[in-house]
Amino acid sequence: MTRSEHETETLIRESLDRLAARAPDGEAVRDALARAGRKHRPGARLALVAAAVVVVVAGVIAGTQAFTKSDPAPAASRPVLGYSPGRLPDGFTEQYREGGPGTAPQVRRWFAGPAEIALSAYSTADPEWSRTALRIASVHDQILVHGRVAMVTGDTGGDALLTWLADDTHVLTVRVGGVPDARAVAQRIAEGVTTEPVGVRGELRFGALPAGLAERSAAVRGTGPDDASTELTAADPAHPSVPAVRVTASAGSPGVNGATPVTVRGGQGFFLTPKNGEAAMVAVRLPSGRWLTVAGPAPEAVLVAVADGVQLDPSPDYRWLGRATS
């Protein structure tokens, strides 16, 4: 495949991913067809059926990336992040995405050497962010972003944090670190933010979780596809900000010297007891040669159960890692 063909294929796949993220669910389509069938002539019904077929075909295309096992519900391990920046300063490449269910933060990060730019979205339903409008109104250092009042903090040593409400339900922040004239850079980035969605599709999904645990977040990171890793966290719903288990798939060995042999996913795995302030960990080599680890302040049986339930995605999306935002 030539470079041009590869780039074309990538653009087509990204467009399909965006369409799939915005497509209505099957129930909505069926309800619309049922209502239309009672009101419209046969020709109109045929037009509606044709439109529904387009939606179904789009779903089939997106479904070519489906898991080898049935997807669990809720589907928090493949979140969609709702915001994208415009053009960033030259040299920055995206190396991190994170999201999750409910009020979980949405985070995207770009790096250029030690310099970093982060775009984050928070829910106003989260108590920590529910009073952001009042905080913005109380500070003197205010600017306008998309016609809304925003506040700026920092701008010392090349660091700045700009905060504003994108709408009534989302607080956005742009953090710039290690960049000259950070305040001006943060404002330009904020003005360019759009509601273009992007996905987080790593190589792992949670299966059935032990009682008392719920999905919390999913993240993908790396300087490029070759060193990509996926990380999932689960927590007690009563304390969602404190991860109870952290699941990672990566190429690097977690170090299992002195570990206790234990059966994980039907094969040879390892259990490392907590030491030096570190959490307990279960590790196992996957058929791909990569390592799956499950760590946290939980009993061995819980860590093993989480590892056994994890689903592997045969076609993770790591293409965006190490790429610049145009």
C-alpha positions in Angstrom: 0.0 0.0 0.0 1.4 3.4 -1.0 1.6 6.3 1.5 -1.2 8.1 -0.3 -3.5 5.0 -0.2 -2.7 4.6 3.5 -3.6 8.3 4.2 -6.8 7.9 2.3 -7.8 4.8 4.2 -7.0 6.5 7.5 -9.2 9.5 6.5 -12.1 7.2 5.5 -11.8 5.2 8.7 -11.8 8.3 10.9 -14.9 9.6 9.1 -16.7 6.3 9.6 -15.7 6.4 13.3 -17.2 9.9 13.7 -20.4 8.9 11.9 -20.7 5.8 14.1 -20.3 7.9 17.2 -23.2 10.2 16.1 -25.5 7.5 14.7 -28.9 6.9 16.3 -29.5 3.6 18.0 -31.6 0.9 16.5 -34.6 1.5 18.8 -34.9 5.1 17.7 -34.8 4.1 14.0 -37.5 1.4 14.5 -39.7 3.8 16.4 -39.4 6.4 13.7 -40.3 3.8 11.0 -43.3 2.6 13.0 -44.6 6.2 13.3 -44.0 6.9 9.7 -45.7 3.8 8.6 -49.0 5.0 10.1 -48.8 8.5 8.4 -47.1 8.2 5.0 -47.8 6.7 1.6 -46.0 3.6 0.5 -43.5 5.7 -1.5 -42.6 7.8 1.5 -42.3 4.7 3.6 -39.8 3.3 1.1 -37.7 6.5 1.3 -37.7 6.2 5.1 -36.7 2.5 4.8 -33.8 3.5 2.5 -32.6 6.1 5.0 -32.7 3.5 7.7 -30.7 1.1 5.5 -28.0 3.8 5.3 -27.9 3.9 9.1 -27.7 0.2 9.3 -24.9 0.0 6.7 -22.9 2.6 8.7 -23.4 0.5 11.8 -22.2 -2.6 9.9 -19.1 -0.8 8.8 -18.4 0.3 12.4 -19.2 -3.2 13.5 -16.2 -4.6 11.5 -14.2 -3.5 14.5 -16.3 -5.4 17.0 -15.0 -7.7 19.7 -14.6 -11.4 19.4 -17.0 -11.7 22.4 -20.3 -9.9 23.0 -19.8 -6.4 24.5 -20.6 -5.9 28.1 -22.9 -3.1 29.3 -22.5 -0.3 30.2 -19.9 0.3 27.5 -17.6 2.7 29.3 -14.3 1.3 28.1 -14.6 2.9 24.7 -15.6 6.5 25.5 -16.1 9.3 23.1 -14.5 12.7 24.0 -16.6 15.6 22.9 -14.1 18.4 22.3 -11.2 19.0 19.9 -8.7 21.9 19.6 -8.0 23.8 16.5 -4.4 24.2 15.4 -1.8 23.8 18.1 1.8 25.2 18.1 4.2 23.4 15.8 5.9 20.3 17.2 3.1 19.1 19.5 1.8 15.6 19.0 -1.1 13.9 20.8 0.0 11.2 23.2 -2.9 10.7 25.7 -6.7 10.4 25.7 -8.9 9.5 28.7 -12.6 9.3 29.3 -15.3 7.3 31.1 -19.0 7.0 32.1 -21.1 9.6 33.8 -19.3 12.6 35.1 -15.8 11.2 34.4 -13.4 13.8 33.1 -12.4 13.9 29.4 -8.7 14.5 28.9 -6.5 14.9 25.8 -2.8 15.8 26.0 -0.1 16.8 23.5 3.6 17.0 24.0 6.7 18.6 22.4 9.6 17.5 24.5 9.0 18.7 28.1 6.3 21.1 27.0 2.7 20.0 27.3 -0.8 21.2 26.3 -3.9 19.6 27.8 -7.6 20.0 26.9 -10.0 18.7 29.5 -13.8 18.6 29.9 -15.6 18.3 33.2 -19.3 17.9 34.1 -21.0 20.6 36.1 -22.9 17.7 37.8 -19.6 16.8 39.5 -19.6 18.6 42.8 -16.0 19.7 42.3 -16.9 21.6 39.2 -20.5 22.6 40.0 -19.6 26.1 41.2 -17.2 27.0 38.5 -19.4 29.8 37.2 -19.3 31.5 40.6 -15.5 31.1 40.8 -15.0 32.6 37.4 -17.3 35.5 38.3 -15.3 36.2 41.5 -11.9 36.6 39.9 -10.5 39.8 38.4 -8.4 38.2 35.6 -11.1 37.4 33.1 -11.2 37.1 29.3 -13.9 36.0 26.8 -13.8 32.6 25.0 -16.5 32.1 22.4 -18.4 35.0 24.0 -18.3 33.4 27.5 -16.4 34.7 30.5 -13.3 32.7 31.3 -10.6 33.0 33.9 -6.8 32.6 33.6 -4.4 31.5 36.3 -0.7 30.9 36.2 1.4 32.3 33.3 4.5 32.2 35.4 7.5 30.4 33.9 5.6 29.5 30.7 2.6 27.9 32.5 -1.1 29.0 32.3 -4.5 27.5 32.9 -7.6 28.9 31.2 -11.1 27.8 32.4 -14.5 28.5 31.0 -18.0 27.0 30.6 -18.6 25.6 27.1 -22.3 25.4 28.0 -24.5 24.8 31.0 -23.2 21.3 31.6 -19.5 21.3 30.6 -16.5 23.1 32.1 -13.5 23.2 29.8 -9.9 23.9 30.6 -6.8 24.4 28.5 -3.5 24.0 30.4 -0.3 25.0 28.8 3.1 24.2 30.4 6.6 25.0 29.3 5.6 27.3 26.5 6.6 30.9 26.1 3.7 33.4 26.3 1.6 30.6 27.7 -1.4 32.8 28.4 -1.7 34.0 24.8 -1.2 30.4 23.6 -3.9 29.1 25.9 -6.4 31.7 24.7 -5.7 31.0 21.0 -6.2 27.2 21.7 -9.4 27.9 23.6 -10.9 30.0 20.9 -10.2 27.2 18.4 -11.9 24.4 20.4 -14.8 22.7 18.6 -17.3 20.0 19.4 -15.7 17.5 17.0 -15.7 14.2 18.8 -12.9 11.6 19.0 -12.8 8.1 20.3 -10.8 6.2 22.9 -10.4 2.6 21.6 -7.7 0.7 23.4 -7.0 -3.0 23.4 -9.0 -3.9 26.5 -12.6 -3.9 27.8 -13.8 -4.8 31.2 -16.0 -7.9 31.3 -18.1 -8.7 34.3 -16.6 -6.9 37.4 -16.7 -8.3 40.9 -19.5 -7.0 43.2 -18.9 -3.5 44.5 -16.8 -2.4 41.5 -17.9 -0.2 38.5 -16.0 1.1 35.4 -14.4 4.4 36.1 -12.1 5.3 33.2 -10.3 4.2 30.0 -7.1 5.7 28.7 -4.7 5.2 25.8 -1.2 6.6 25.8 2.1 6.5 23.9 4.4 8.4 21.7 3.2 6.4 18.8 1.5 3.1 17.9 4.7 1.1 18.7 4.8 1.9 22.4 1.0 2.3 22.9 -0.7 1.1 26.1 -4.2 0.9 27.3 -5.3 1.5 30.9 -8.7 0.9 32.6 -9.7 1.7 36.1 -12.7 0.5 38.2 -13.8 1.8 41.6 -16.4 1.5 44.3 -19.4 3.6 43.1 -19.6 5.2 46.5 -16.0 6.5 46.1 -15.6 6.9 42.3 -12.5 9.1 42.5 -10.4 6.4 44.1 -9.5 3.5 41.8 -9.8 0.1 43.4 -8.2 -1.7 40.4 -6.0 -0.5 37.5 -5.8 -2.7 34.4 -3.0 -2.2 31.9 -1.9 -3.8 28.6 1.5 -2.8 27.4 4.6 -4.2 25.7 6.9 -3.8 28.7 7.3 -6.5 31.4 6.0 -5.5 34.8 8.8 -7.4 36.5 7.7 -10.7 38.1 10.9 -11.8 39.8 10.0 -13.3 43.2 6.3 -13.4 42.3 4.0 -16.3 43.3 2.7 -18.4 40.4 -1.1 -18.2 40.0 -3.5 -19.3 37.3 -4.7 -16.3 35.3 -6.9 -16.5 32.2 -6.4 -20.2 32.2 -2.6 -20.1 32.0 0.5 -19.3 34.0 0.3 -15.9 35.7 2.0 -14.2 38.7 0.9 -12.5 41.9 3.1 -9.9 43.5 2.3 -9.1 47.1 2.2 -5.4 48.2 5.6 -3.9 49.2 7.2 -0.5 49.6 3.9 1.2 49.4 3.0 -0.4 46.1 -0.3 -2.1 45.4 -0.7 -5.8 44.9 -0.6 -7.0 41.3 -1.5 -9.8 39.1 0.3 -10.2 35.8 0.0 -12.5 32.8 1.6 -12.7 29.3 -1.0 -12.4 26.6 -1.0 -14.5 23.4 0.2 -11.4 21.5 3.3 -11.3 23.7 2.1 -8.2 25.5 1.6 -8.0 29.3 -1.7 -7.7 31.1 -1.5 -6.4 34.7 -4.2 -5.8 37.3 -3.1 -3.8 40.4 -4.8 -2.2 43.3 -5.5 -2.4 47.1 -7.7 -5.5 46.6 -7.3 -9.2 47.5 -5.6 -11.6 45.1 -8.9 -13.3 44.2 -10.4 -10.0 43.1 -7.4 -9.1 41.0 -7.5 -12.5 39.3 -11.2 -12.3 38.7 -10.8 -8.9 37.0 -8.0 -10.2 34.8 -10.0 -13.3 33.9 -13.0 -11.1 32.8 -11.1 -8.6 30.7 -11.9 -8.7 27.0 -9.2 -8.2 24.3 -10.0 -6.0 21.3 -8.2 -7.4 18.2 -8.2 -4.0 16.4 -7.4 -1.1 18.9 -7.1 2.4 17.4 -3.6 3.6 18.1 -3.3 5.5 14.8 -3.6 9.0 16.4 -0.8 8.5 18.8 2.2 10.7 17.9 0.3 12.7 15.4 -0.1 16.5 15.3 -3.4 18.3 15.2 -3.8 20.0 11.9 
